[in-house]
Amino acid sequence: MSTYARYSLSTLLYELCLLALPFVSRGGQGVGTAVSPGPELLSNEVSLVTLRISVSSNIVEQGRELEVEVLLENNSSRQLSFKVAPELVECEVVVTTEAGQEALRTSFGKGGGPRFATSSGRFSQVGPNGQYRWRIPVTLLYDLTVPGRYWVKAKKRVYLSVEGQVRKVLDLESEPVEILVVRRADSRETRFRSSSASQ
């Protein structure tokens, strides 16, 4: 075989390898060259992932249980993954007082071992334009028996994937929601004043 023929054959094999790379990276599916999104594109996608927190009522009687609902919204075109563990508190919540200090934790909230699904648990996913909800028992974690105003916010770590590979770690944090803890004797009067002010 001549030198030119060997050169042409090696060039052809090299080009065939380049053409095969996108198929190999996608498990044999898809057509064309795989293009990784740049930092600007990923940044735009990140802004479309949000964490929200809500309560059924902002007024809670002293000694009553309080749950919040946390909503993860994925309005991006990418896949999100995160840790879930039914035996743990799956989404971290932080409660602060009017003085800006963290509220007193309960014995469970202080307890040893992982309480939040971060380092342990399995992965779950939310696709593009998908949602995921958690209900978090706040009074299981924090002692809210002292009347006053509190602010509750949620935190969750999620992973943004591009073509099956994690490209961005997002530590999401919701806007805080205000909670007013009142004495049982004061609860009806407080609710009446609140509803009258809104009319």
Backbone hydrogen bonds, N-H to C=O, Kabsch-Sander energy under -0.5 kcal/mol:
donor,donor_aa,acceptor,acceptor_aa,energy
6,R,2,S,-2.3
7,Y,3,T,-2.3
8,S,4,Y,-2.6
9,L,5,A,-2.4
10,S,6,R,-2.4
11,T,7,Y,-2.3
12,L,8,S,-2.4
13,L,9,L,-2.4
14,Y,10,S,-2.2
15,E,11,T,-2.3
16,L,12,L,-2.3
17,C,13,L,-2.1
18,L,14,Y,-1.9
19,L,15,E,-2.3
20,A,16,L,-1.6
21,L,17,C,-1.0
21,L,18,L,-0.5
24,V,20,A,-2.3
25,S,21,L,-2.7
26,R,22,P,-1.2
27,G,24,V,-1.3
28,G,23,F,-4.9
29,Q,26,R,-0.6
36,S,34,A,-0.5
42,L,38,G,-2.2
43,S,39,P,-2.3
44,N,40,E,-1.8
45,E,41,L,-1.8
46,V,42,L,-2.5
47,S,43,S,-1.5
48,L,45,E,-1.4
49,V,46,V,-1.8
50,T,48,L,-0.6
50,T,73,E,-2.2
52,R,71,L,-2.6
54,S,69,E,-2.1
60,V,58,N,-0.5
60,V,180,L,-2.8
62,Q,182,V,-2.9
64,R,61,E,-2.2
68,V,136,I,-2.1
69,E,54,S,-2.8
70,V,68,V,-0.5
70,V,134,W,-2.7
71,L,52,R,-2.9
72,L,70,V,-0.5
72,L,132,Y,-3.2
73,E,50,T,-2.5
73,E,71,L,-0.6
74,N,72,L,-0.5
74,N,130,G,-2.8
75,N,48,L,-2.4
75,N,73,E,-0.7
79,Q,161,S,-1.0
80,L,126,V,-2.5
81,S,159,Y,-1.9
82,F,124,S,-2.1
84,V,122,R,-3.2
88,L,85,A,-2.5
89,V,115,R,-2.6
90,E,88,L,-0.8
92,E,155,K,-1.2
94,V,153,K,-2.5
96,T,151,W,-2.4
97,T,101,Q,-3.0
98,E,149,R,-0.6
100,G,97,T,-1.8
103,A,95,V,-2.8
106,T,141,L,-2.1
110,K,106,T,-1.9
111,G,107,S,-1.1
117,A,89,V,-1.5
118,T,116,F,-1.9
122,R,84,V,-2.2
124,S,82,F,-2.9
126,V,80,L,-2.3
129,N,74,N,-1.5
129,N,76,S,-0.8
130,G,74,N,-0.8
130,G,127,G,-1.6
132,Y,72,L,-1.7
134,W,70,V,-2.3
136,I,68,V,-2.7
136,I,134,W,-0.5
138,V,66,L,-1.3
138,V,136,I,-1.3
139,T,66,L,-1.3
140,L,137,P,-1.1
141,L,137,P,-0.7
141,L,138,V,-1.4
142,Y,138,V,-2.4
143,D,104,L,-3.1
144,L,142,Y,-0.9
148,G,181,V,-2.1
150,Y,179,I,-3.0
151,W,96,T,-2.3
152,V,177,V,-2.6
153,K,94,V,-2.1
155,K,92,E,-3.0
156,K,172,L,-1.9
158,V,156,K,-0.5
158,V,170,L,-2.7
159,Y,81,S,-2.7
160,L,168,K,-2.9
161,S,79,Q,-2.9
161,S,159,Y,-0.5
162,V,165,Q,-2.9
165,Q,162,V,-1.5
167,R,160,L,-2.9
168,K,160,L,-1.5
170,L,158,V,-3.1
170,L,168,K,-0.5
171,D,169,V,-0.5
172,L,156,K,-2.5
172,L,170,L,-1.0
174,S,154,A,-2.5
177,V,152,V,-2.7
179,I,150,Y,-3.4
180,L,58,N,-3.4
181,V,148,G,-3.0
181,V,179,I,-0.6
182,V,60,V,-2.4
182,V,180,L,-0.6
186,D,183,R,-1.1
187,S,183,R,-0.9
187,S,184,R,-0.6
188,R,184,R,-0.5
190,T,186,D,-2.4
191,R,187,S,-2.3
192,F,188,R,-2.3
193,R,189,E,-2.4
194,S,190,T,-2.3
195,S,191,R,-2.5
196,S,192,F,-2.3
197,A,193,R,-2.2
198,S,194,S,-1.1
199,Q,195,S,-0.6
199,Q,196,S,-0.7
